[in-house]
Amino acid sequence: MQMNEQEKIAFNNMLNKLKQQEKTIAQLVEIIAVTNRRITDLSQKLPDTNHKQYLAK
């Protein structure tokens, strides 16, 4: 089955949107990873009593 020009354009547009969404998701995953590392670092620096109070909230 051969695609006509309009179908090719629509397909390429969808492909471009998919690639952009993949990039956005990768960026969000990286942001989450950095945030989790910061939380872990901060939680290890907190004194034990304060640490428990913050985690309970």
N, C-alpha and C positions, 0 to 999 in steps of 0.2 A: 504494500500500500504506500503510495507516494503522498507526501504532505504538500499542500499548496502553500503559497507564500504567506498567507495570513496565519495558517497553522504553525509555520516555522517561526514567525514573529512571536506568536503567543507562547510557543514552547520555549523560545529563548528568553522571553520575559519571565516565565515561571522559573526557569533554570537560574536566572540572575537573582530572583527573589529568594530562591532556596539557598544559594551561595551566601547571600547577605545574612539570611537567618542563621546559617551555620556559623558565620563569623561572630554574629551577635551572641549566640549561645556560648561559643568558645570564650568570648570576652567575659560573659557573666560567670561562667565556671571559674575562670581565673580570678575574678573579683571575690567570689565566694572562698576560693582557696586561700587567697591573701588574707581575707578577713578572719578565716578560721585559724590561720597561723598567728595572727596578731592576738586573737582571743586566747589561744593556747599560751603564747608568750606572757601575756598579761596575767593570766590566771596562775601561772607558775611563779610570778614575781610577788603576788599578793600573799600576805601572811595567812596562815591556815585558818584562823577564825574569821577574818574578813572574806576569804575565799568562799567559805561555806555560806556566808550571808548572801553574797552576790549570786551564787549558783542557785540558791533557794528562791530567788525572785522570779 
